[in-house]
Amino acid sequence: MEKFTIDQIKSWDRFYRGNFINSLSGFKSVSLIGTANAAGIPNLAIFSNIVHLGADPALIGFVNRPLEAAPHTLGNIKETKSYTINHIHIGIYQQAHQTSAKYPKDCSEFDVTGLTPAWHSPIHSPFVAESKIRYALQLEEIIPIRQNNTFFVIGAITDVFLDKSLLENDGFIKIDEADSLASLGIDGYYKTEKIDRLPYAKATTV
Ligand SMILES: Cc1cc2nc3c(=O)[nH]c(=O)nc-3n(C[C@H](O)[C@H](O)[C@H](O)COP(=O)(O)O)c2cc1C
């Protein structure tokens, strides 16, 4: 096994180093975040730094890059406090990836990718009609991360949309059966396959 120190890693080419560090923390869920500004102009962008924060209250966090790199989703969320998160499946991953391009503020990524906005009044933000698992959030808090000028955005789940056939009897969502993808780095997309579900682990005597 080879050892790489952080000084070695820092000496590498920027793109090589980026791919290496971006893959290191492992597979992530990947989704499209839908927003609209106060005037109702929609925006859609792909995000993979999305994390479950707790079930009660039901909170989800995501990391937004510095504002100059990724301004539109965060700007709309600040303006309206509303956003949607939409799982990506194998049928839409290329269109989903395309939303990461730097489009101008007034350009809707729905229009350029051909993905369909779905509006569920009174929720202000658009969902992705093609997505099989989608949910709406209300902004709770934006925490600036001073080390790298990113933001941790915390939202409370308000509404969830999915087909009931994706639910196990105990509430577990079979997201693999919805063909939801996982991602690695910023350009690797993966199918998932369940191995097992295990019983609640109890401490054993040693
Ligand atoms: C697979 C993938 C995952 C991404 N994950 C994130 C992320 O978690 N946070 C982020 O700020 N940008 C992420 N991006 C980049 C954004 O999609 C990109 O900056 C986008 O233009 C932001 O758009 P906005 O300005 O409309 O919000 C990711 C891109 C790709 C391709």
The ligand as an SDF file (V2000), in Angstrom:
LIG
                    3D

 31 33  0  0  0  0  0  0  0  0999 V2000
  -21.9580   15.3200   -9.5410 C   0  0  0  0  0  0  0  0  0  0  0  0
  -21.8910   16.7770   -9.1040 C   0  0  0  0  0  0  0  0  0  0  0  0
  -22.0830   17.0920   -7.7750 C   0  0  0  0  0  0  0  0  0  0  0  0
  -22.0660   18.4240   -7.3350 C   0  0  0  0  0  0  0  0  0  0  0  0
  -22.2690   18.6820   -6.0160 N   0  0  0  0  0  0  0  0  0  0  0  0
  -22.2530   19.9740   -5.5790 C   0  0  0  0  0  0  0  0  0  0  0  0
  -22.4770   20.2750   -4.2040 C   0  0  0  0  0  0  0  0  0  0  0  0
  -22.7300   19.4000   -3.3760 O   0  0  0  0  0  0  0  0  0  0  0  0
  -22.4360   21.5890   -3.8350 N   0  0  0  0  0  0  0  0  0  0  0  0
  -22.2090   22.6040   -4.7310 C   0  0  0  0  0  0  0  0  0  0  0  0
  -22.2060   23.7730   -4.3340 O   0  0  0  0  0  0  0  0  0  0  0  0
  -22.0120   22.3420   -6.0390 N   0  0  0  0  0  0  0  0  0  0  0  0
  -22.0310   21.0660   -6.4820 C   0  0  0  0  0  0  0  0  0  0  0  0
  -21.8450   20.8020   -7.8060 N   0  0  0  0  0  0  0  0  0  0  0  0
  -21.6440   21.9360   -8.7310 C   0  0  0  0  0  0  0  0  0  0  0  0
  -22.9630   22.6380   -9.0500 C   0  0  0  0  0  0  0  0  0  0  0  0
  -23.8740   21.7530   -9.6900 O   0  0  0  0  0  0  0  0  0  0  0  0
  -22.6890   23.8510   -9.9710 C   0  0  0  0  0  0  0  0  0  0  0  0
  -21.8010   24.7390   -9.3170 O   0  0  0  0  0  0  0  0  0  0  0  0
  -23.9380   24.5750  -10.3900 C   0  0  0  0  0  0  0  0  0  0  0  0
  -23.6020   25.4400  -11.4550 O   0  0  0  0  0  0  0  0  0  0  0  0
  -24.5420   25.3980   -9.2810 C   0  0  0  0  0  0  0  0  0  0  0  0
  -25.5950   26.0870   -9.8640 O   0  0  0  0  0  0  0  0  0  0  0  0
  -26.3840   27.3150   -9.2220 P   0  0  0  0  0  0  0  0  0  0  0  0
  -25.5000   28.5320   -9.3040 O   0  0  0  0  0  0  0  0  0  0  0  0
  -27.5560   27.3650  -10.1360 O   0  0  0  0  0  0  0  0  0  0  0  0
  -26.7230   26.9630   -7.8280 O   0  0  0  0  0  0  0  0  0  0  0  0
  -21.8370   19.4700   -8.2660 C   0  0  0  0  0  0  0  0  0  0  0  0
  -21.6490   19.1560   -9.6280 C   0  0  0  0  0  0  0  0  0  0  0  0
  -21.6790   17.8250  -10.0450 C   0  0  0  0  0  0  0  0  0  0  0  0
  -21.4820   17.4980  -11.4960 C   0  0  0  0  0  0  0  0  0  0  0  0
  1  2  1  0
  2  3  1  0
  2 30  2  0
  3  4  2  0
  4  5  1  0
  4 28  1  0
  5  6  2  0
  6  7  1  0
  6 13  1  0
  7  8  2  0
  7  9  1  0
  9 10  1  0
 10 11  2  0
 10 12  1  0
 12 13  2  0
 13 14  1  0
 14 15  1  0
 14 28  1  0
 15 16  1  0
 16 17  1  0
 16 18  1  0
 18 19  1  0
 18 20  1  0
 20 21  1  0
 20 22  1  0
 22 23  1  0
 23 24  1  0
 24 25  2  0
 24 26  1  0
 24 27  1  0
 28 29  2  0
 29 30  1  0
 30 31  1  0
M  END
$$$$
